[in-house]
Amino acid sequence: MVKHRLQWLARIAKVSRQMGEGEQMSGPLAGVRIVEFESIGPGPYGAMLLADLGAEVLRIARPSAERGGLIANIGGAVLHRGRRAITLDLKAAVDLDLGRRLISRADGLIEGLRPGVMEKLGLGPEAALGLNPRLVYGRVTGWGQEGPLARTAGHDINYIALSGALGEMGPADGPPMPPLSLVGDFGGGGLFLAFGMLAALIEAGRTSAGQVVDAAMLDGAASQMALLYAWRAGGTWSDRRGTNLLDGSAPFYRCYTCADGGFVAVGAIEPQFFAALLAGLGLEGEGWDQNDRGSWPRLATRIAEEFATLPRDAWVLRFDGTDACVSPVLGMAEAPGHPHNQARGTFTGPPDQPTPGPRFSNHPATIRDCSTAPDAERAAVLTDWGI
């Protein structure tokens, strides 16, 4: 264990020297090496998060004939940021051997393929841990590595459907509405994977023992529903969509259309915030009871009538400095330019993209400056990895 830690510290120093004064890797994961086998969705996102924290992540790209448009364009300059890539044809003996040598030098591995694919290639957990017993082997799939659906195709919408999450979203009089791919692919997949790998890396640092991290989007989506399952158990969440506090049916927790076609988001849950909302709308003297659910439809109509009288930004000015919890609904083109986002540096670019986070007092938020194109730095990559 002590020997492993000393080797890790020596590697950090060596990487810093190799990269030069202006390009030193920074972040709490500096010195950690991850091999990422190319995939779509949660795998690249989990790898991006780890790279944002300073890990040296090497993406193993498929040969161009196998990549296809979806894989080639799924990451680009944003989702593939901060990490170099080389192409390996894992069906060829020479490249397969090179993949094994990279695994033997890594602290972690990420793969987002269907269960059994890595095993067929001879790079499954048993083989990889045989090469490198301290390896953290991260696997992210929709259904998980086990269960009746494990080898069945699916996408974000399918995984969150079985978790109970999708059924709670959307209008009462229509079908459920998928929340982009945020709950399954990214929150329940990529973020869940990165969280699990960090825990396993901490344990490997203590014990020098690697392990497999099985991150299923189904499990991650279910985990994000913990609060709502708690409310349901306590009788404060109904199984009928459109009747609950956070599903858009509460008039003080939903979006409204303004006179110019823009939207505002209202989140005035607490009584004092609700009072500030009514005051800003000029409705404080009409006797509305926030807790009277029977009056919610009428109150929502009344609030909608008021918001429809002025443009979005006029309402933003009206509620500026209050605790009414009223915010403009910004599009992706607008969000980077908002004064608060600019003050915090929430976005960076070009192209516009979220800044690495969370923030650390010992490390500035930086993105490693390197080409995301496969093989742009192949010789340097192999040299840095001691091959």
C-alpha positions as CSV (number, residue, x, y, z in Angstrom):
1,M,0.0,0.0,0.0
2,V,2.8,2.4,0.9
3,K,4.7,1.5,-2.2
4,H,1.6,2.2,-4.4
5,R,1.2,5.7,-2.8
6,L,4.9,6.5,-3.4
7,Q,4.5,5.4,-7.0
8,W,1.4,7.6,-7.4
9,L,3.3,10.6,-6.0
10,A,6.3,10.0,-8.2
11,R,4.0,9.8,-11.3
12,I,2.3,13.1,-10.4
13,A,5.7,14.8,-10.3
14,K,6.8,13.2,-13.5
15,V,3.6,14.2,-15.4
16,S,4.1,17.8,-14.1
17,R,7.6,17.9,-15.4
18,Q,6.7,16.4,-18.8
19,M,3.9,18.9,-19.4
20,G,6.0,22.0,-18.8
21,E,5.5,25.0,-16.6
22,G,2.4,26.5,-18.3
23,E,0.5,23.2,-18.8
24,Q,0.7,21.4,-15.5
25,M,-2.3,19.3,-14.7
26,S,-4.3,20.7,-11.8
27,G,-7.2,19.5,-9.7
28,P,-7.8,17.1,-6.8
29,L,-7.4,14.1,-9.2
30,A,-4.1,15.2,-10.8
31,G,-1.9,12.1,-11.2
32,V,-4.9,9.7,-11.6
33,R,-5.0,7.9,-14.9
34,I,-8.2,6.7,-16.5
35,V,-8.7,4.7,-19.7
36,E,-12.0,5.5,-21.3
37,F,-13.4,3.1,-24.0
38,E,-15.4,5.2,-26.4
39,S,-19.2,5.1,-26.0
40,I,-22.1,7.6,-26.1
41,G,-24.1,9.4,-23.4
42,P,-23.1,8.7,-19.8
43,G,-19.6,7.3,-20.4
44,P,-18.2,10.4,-22.0
45,Y,-19.9,12.6,-19.4
46,G,-18.5,10.6,-16.5
47,A,-15.1,10.8,-18.1
48,M,-15.5,14.5,-18.7
49,L,-16.2,15.1,-15.0
50,L,-13.2,13.1,-13.9
51,A,-11.0,15.0,-16.4
52,D,-12.4,18.3,-15.2
53,L,-11.2,17.3,-11.7
54,G,-7.6,16.9,-13.0
55,A,-7.5,13.2,-13.9
56,E,-5.6,12.2,-17.0
57,V,-8.2,10.5,-19.1
58,L,-7.3,8.7,-22.3
59,R,-10.1,8.0,-24.7
60,I,-9.8,4.8,-26.8
61,A,-11.6,5.6,-30.1
62,R,-13.0,3.0,-32.4
63,P,-11.6,2.8,-36.0
64,S,-13.4,5.3,-38.3
65,A,-15.2,2.5,-40.1
66,E,-16.9,1.4,-36.8
67,R,-17.6,4.9,-35.3
68,G,-20.6,6.1,-37.3
69,G,-22.0,9.6,-37.2
70,L,-23.6,9.2,-33.7
71,I,-20.3,8.3,-31.9
72,A,-18.2,10.6,-34.0
73,N,-20.4,13.6,-33.2
74,I,-21.7,12.8,-29.7
75,G,-18.8,14.5,-27.8
76,G,-17.0,17.0,-29.8
77,A,-15.2,19.9,-28.1
78,V,-17.4,19.9,-25.1
79,L,-18.2,16.3,-23.9
80,H,-14.8,15.1,-25.0
81,R,-12.9,18.1,-23.5
82,G,-9.8,17.9,-21.4
83,R,-8.6,14.5,-22.7
84,R,-6.6,13.1,-25.5
85,A,-7.6,10.1,-27.7
86,I,-6.0,7.4,-29.7
87,T,-7.6,4.9,-32.1
88,L,-7.4,1.2,-31.4
89,D,-8.9,-1.7,-33.4
90,L,-9.5,-4.1,-30.5
91,K,-10.2,-6.9,-33.0
92,A,-6.5,-6.7,-34.1
93,A,-4.0,-8.5,-31.9
94,V,-1.4,-5.6,-31.9
95,D,-4.0,-3.0,-30.8
96,L,-5.6,-5.4,-28.3
97,D,-2.1,-5.9,-26.7
98,L,-1.6,-2.1,-26.6
99,G,-5.0,-1.8,-24.9
100,R,-3.9,-4.3,-22.3
101,R,-0.7,-2.4,-21.7
102,L,-2.6,0.9,-21.2
103,I,-4.9,-0.8,-18.7
104,S,-2.0,-2.2,-16.8
105,R,-0.8,1.4,-16.3
106,A,-4.1,3.0,-15.4
107,D,-5.8,3.7,-12.1
108,G,-9.3,3.4,-13.6
109,L,-11.2,2.2,-16.6
110,I,-14.5,3.5,-18.0
111,E,-16.7,1.5,-20.5
112,G,-20.3,2.1,-21.5
113,L,-20.9,-0.9,-23.8
114,R,-23.5,-3.6,-23.6
115,P,-22.9,-6.3,-21.0
116,G,-20.6,-8.9,-22.3
117,V,-18.9,-6.9,-25.1
118,M,-15.7,-6.2,-23.1
119,E,-15.6,-9.8,-22.1
120,K,-15.7,-10.9,-25.8
121,L,-12.8,-8.6,-26.5
122,G,-10.8,-10.2,-23.7
123,L,-10.9,-6.9,-21.7
124,G,-13.6,-7.7,-19.1
125,P,-13.1,-7.2,-15.4
126,E,-11.5,-10.5,-14.7
127,A,-8.9,-10.0,-17.4
128,A,-8.3,-6.4,-16.6
129,L,-7.9,-6.9,-12.9
130,G,-5.6,-9.8,-13.6
131,L,-3.4,-7.3,-15.5
132,N,-3.8,-4.6,-12.8
133,P,-5.2,-5.7,-9.4
134,R,-5.7,-2.2,-8.2
135,L,-7.7,-1.1,-11.2
136,V,-11.1,0.6,-10.6
137,Y,-13.2,-0.9,-13.5
138,G,-16.2,1.5,-14.1
139,R,-19.1,0.1,-16.1
140,V,-22.2,2.2,-17.0
141,T,-25.2,0.8,-18.7
142,G,-29.0,1.4,-18.7
143,W,-30.2,-1.7,-17.0
144,G,-27.0,-2.8,-15.2
145,Q,-24.9,-5.8,-15.5
146,E,-27.5,-8.2,-14.1
147,G,-31.3,-8.8,-14.3
148,P,-33.8,-9.9,-17.0
149,L,-33.3,-6.7,-19.1
150,A,-29.5,-6.4,-18.8
151,R,-28.8,-7.3,-22.4
152,T,-31.9,-5.5,-23.8
153,A,-31.6,-2.2,-25.8
154,G,-32.9,1.0,-24.3
155,H,-32.4,4.7,-23.9
156,D,-32.7,7.3,-21.1
157,I,-36.5,7.4,-21.5
158,N,-36.8,3.6,-20.9
159,Y,-34.6,3.6,-17.9
160,I,-36.3,6.5,-16.1
161,A,-39.7,4.9,-17.0
162,L,-38.9,1.9,-14.8
163,S,-37.4,4.0,-12.0
164,G,-40.7,5.7,-11.2
165,A,-39.3,9.1,-12.3
166,L,-40.9,9.6,-15.7
167,G,-44.4,8.8,-14.5
168,E,-44.3,11.8,-12.2
169,M,-43.5,14.3,-15.0
170,G,-45.8,16.0,-17.4
171,P,-49.4,17.4,-17.4
172,A,-52.2,15.6,-15.6
173,D,-54.2,15.3,-18.8
174,G,-51.4,14.1,-21.1
175,P,-48.6,11.6,-21.3
176,P,-45.5,11.9,-19.2
177,M,-42.9,14.4,-20.5
178,P,-39.2,13.2,-20.7
179,P,-36.8,15.7,-19.0
180,L,-34.3,15.8,-21.9
181,S,-31.7,13.1,-21.1
182,L,-30.7,14.7,-17.7
183,V,-32.2,12.2,-15.2
184,G,-31.1,8.9,-16.8
185,D,-28.0,9.4,-19.1
186,F,-26.3,12.2,-17.2
187,G,-27.5,12.4,-13.6
188,G,-28.3,8.7,-13.2
189,G,-25.5,7.5,-15.5
190,G,-22.5,9.7,-15.9
191,L,-22.6,11.4,-12.6
192,F,-23.5,8.2,-10.7
193,L,-20.5,6.5,-12.5
194,A,-18.1,9.2,-11.5
195,F,-19.3,9.2,-7.9
196,G,-18.8,5.5,-7.7
197,M,-15.4,5.5,-9.3
198,L,-14.2,8.2,-6.8
199,A,-15.3,6.1,-3.9
200,A,-13.5,3.0,-5.3
201,L,-10.4,5.1,-6.1
202,I,-10.3,6.2,-2.5
203,E,-10.5,2.6,-1.3
204,A,-7.9,1.5,-3.8
205,G,-5.6,4.2,-2.5
206,R,-6.0,2.7,1.0
207,T,-5.9,-1.0,0.1
208,S,-4.3,-1.3,-3.4
209,A,-7.3,-3.5,-4.2
210,G,-9.4,-2.7,-7.3
211,Q,-13.0,-3.5,-8.0
212,V,-15.9,-3.2,-10.5
213,V,-18.3,-0.3,-10.3
214,D,-21.6,-1.2,-11.8
215,A,-23.4,2.1,-12.5
216,A,-26.9,1.5,-14.0
217,M,-28.9,4.5,-15.2
218,L,-32.0,2.7,-13.8
219,D,-30.4,2.7,-10.4
220,G,-29.2,6.2,-10.6
221,A,-32.6,7.6,-11.7
222,A,-34.2,5.7,-8.8
223,S,-31.7,7.1,-6.4
224,Q,-32.6,10.7,-7.5
225,M,-36.2,9.9,-6.6
226,A,-35.3,9.4,-2.9
227,L,-37.1,12.5,-1.7
228,L,-40.3,11.8,-3.6
229,Y,-40.4,8.2,-2.4
230,A,-40.0,9.5,1.2
231,W,-42.9,12.0,0.6
232,R,-45.0,9.2,-0.8
233,A,-44.3,7.0,2.2
234,G,-45.3,9.9,4.4
235,G,-48.6,10.5,2.6
236,T,-47.6,13.9,1.1
237,W,-47.1,12.8,-2.5
238,S,-49.9,11.5,-4.6
239,D,-49.7,8.8,-7.3
240,R,-51.9,11.0,-9.5
241,R,-49.8,13.3,-11.7
242,G,-50.7,16.9,-11.6
243,T,-51.7,17.1,-8.0
244,N,-48.4,17.5,-6.2
245,L,-46.1,20.3,-5.0
246,L,-43.2,19.9,-7.5
247,D,-44.9,18.5,-10.6
248,G,-46.1,21.9,-12.0
249,S,-49.6,21.8,-10.5
250,A,-48.9,24.2,-7.6
251,P,-49.6,27.7,-8.8
252,F,-46.5,29.0,-6.9
253,Y,-44.2,26.3,-8.4
254,R,-44.5,26.4,-12.2
255,C,-43.7,28.5,-15.3
256,Y,-45.9,31.3,-16.8
257,T,-46.0,33.0,-20.2
258,C,-45.3,36.7,-20.4
259,A,-46.6,39.3,-22.8
260,D,-43.7,38.9,-25.2
261,G,-43.9,35.1,-25.3
262,G,-41.1,34.7,-22.9
263,F,-41.4,32.7,-19.7
264,V,-40.7,33.1,-16.0
265,A,-40.2,30.3,-13.5
266,V,-41.8,30.7,-10.1
267,G,-40.6,28.8,-7.0
268,A,-42.3,30.6,-4.1
269,I,-42.9,27.5,-1.9
270,E,-42.3,29.0,1.6
271,P,-45.1,31.3,3.0
272,Q,-42.9,34.4,3.0
273,F,-41.9,33.8,-0.6
274,F,-45.5,33.3,-1.6
275,A,-46.4,36.6,0.1
276,A,-43.7,38.3,-1.9
277,L,-45.0,36.8,-5.1
278,L,-48.5,38.0,-4.5
279,A,-47.2,41.5,-3.6
280,G,-45.2,41.7,-6.8
281,L,-48.2,40.7,-8.8
282,G,-50.5,43.1,-6.9
283,L,-52.6,40.2,-5.7
284,E,-51.9,40.5,-1.9
285,G,-55.3,41.8,-1.1
286,E,-57.3,39.1,-2.8
287,G,-57.3,36.6,0.1
288,W,-55.5,33.7,-1.6
289,D,-54.7,30.7,0.7
290,Q,-51.5,28.9,-0.4
291,N,-52.5,25.7,1.3
292,D,-56.0,25.4,-0.2
293,R,-55.3,23.0,-3.0
294,G,-58.9,23.3,-4.2
295,S,-58.2,26.9,-5.1
296,W,-54.9,26.1,-7.0
297,P,-56.4,26.0,-10.5
298,R,-58.2,29.4,-10.0
299,L,-55.0,30.9,-8.5
300,A,-52.9,29.6,-11.3
301,T,-55.3,31.3,-13.8
302,R,-55.2,34.5,-11.9
303,I,-51.4,34.6,-11.7
304,A,-51.2,33.7,-15.4
305,E,-53.4,36.7,-16.2
306,E,-51.0,39.0,-14.4
307,F,-47.8,37.6,-16.0
308,A,-49.4,38.0,-19.4
309,T,-49.6,41.8,-19.0
310,L,-45.9,42.5,-19.2
311,P,-42.8,41.2,-21.1
312,R,-40.5,38.8,-19.3
313,D,-37.7,41.2,-18.6
314,A,-40.1,43.7,-17.1
315,W,-41.2,41.1,-14.6
316,V,-37.5,40.3,-13.9
317,L,-37.0,44.0,-13.0
318,R,-40.2,44.0,-10.9
319,F,-39.1,41.1,-8.8
320,D,-35.4,42.1,-8.6
321,G,-34.1,42.2,-5.0
322,T,-37.2,40.3,-3.7
323,D,-37.5,36.8,-2.3
324,A,-40.4,35.9,-4.5
325,C,-38.3,33.3,-6.3
326,V,-39.1,34.5,-9.8
327,S,-36.5,33.9,-12.5
328,P,-36.4,34.3,-16.3
329,V,-36.5,31.1,-18.2
330,L,-33.3,31.4,-20.3
331,G,-32.5,29.5,-23.5
332,M,-29.0,28.1,-24.1
333,A,-28.1,31.2,-26.1
334,E,-29.0,33.5,-23.3
335,A,-27.8,31.6,-20.2
336,P,-24.0,32.3,-20.6
337,G,-24.7,36.0,-20.8
338,H,-26.7,36.4,-17.6
339,P,-25.0,38.7,-15.1
340,H,-24.9,36.1,-12.3
341,N,-23.5,33.4,-14.6
342,Q,-20.9,35.8,-15.8
343,A,-19.9,36.9,-12.3
344,R,-19.4,33.3,-11.2
345,G,-17.9,32.2,-14.5
346,T,-20.6,29.5,-14.8
347,F,-19.9,29.1,-18.5
348,T,-16.7,29.2,-20.5
349,G,-15.8,29.0,-24.2
350,P,-15.8,29.2,-27.0
351,P,-17.8,27.2,-27.7
352,D,-20.2,28.0,-24.9
353,Q,-20.0,25.2,-22.3
354,P,-20.4,24.8,-18.6
355,T,-17.3,25.5,-16.5
356,P,-15.8,22.5,-14.6
357,G,-17.3,22.1,-11.1
358,P,-17.7,21.8,-8.3
359,R,-15.2,24.4,-7.2
360,F,-12.2,23.8,-5.0
361,S,-10.4,26.3,-2.9
362,N,-7.0,24.7,-3.7
363,H,-7.5,24.5,-7.5
364,P,-8.8,26.8,-10.2
365,A,-11.4,25.5,-12.5
366,T,-9.5,24.7,-15.7
367,I,-9.9,22.6,-18.8
368,R,-6.8,20.8,-20.1
369,D,-5.9,22.2,-23.4
370,C,-5.5,19.3,-25.8
371,S,-6.9,18.1,-29.1
372,T,-10.0,15.8,-28.8
373,A,-9.4,14.4,-32.3
374,P,-8.2,10.8,-32.1
375,D,-4.5,10.3,-32.7
376,A,-3.7,14.1,-32.8
377,E,-1.1,13.5,-30.1
378,R,-0.6,9.7,-30.4
379,A,3.2,9.6,-30.1
380,A,3.1,11.9,-27.0
381,V,0.3,9.9,-25.4
382,L,2.2,6.6,-25.7
383,T,5.4,8.2,-24.4
384,D,3.6,9.8,-21.4
385,W,2.1,6.4,-20.6
386,G,5.5,4.7,-20.8
387,I,4.8,2.7,-23.9
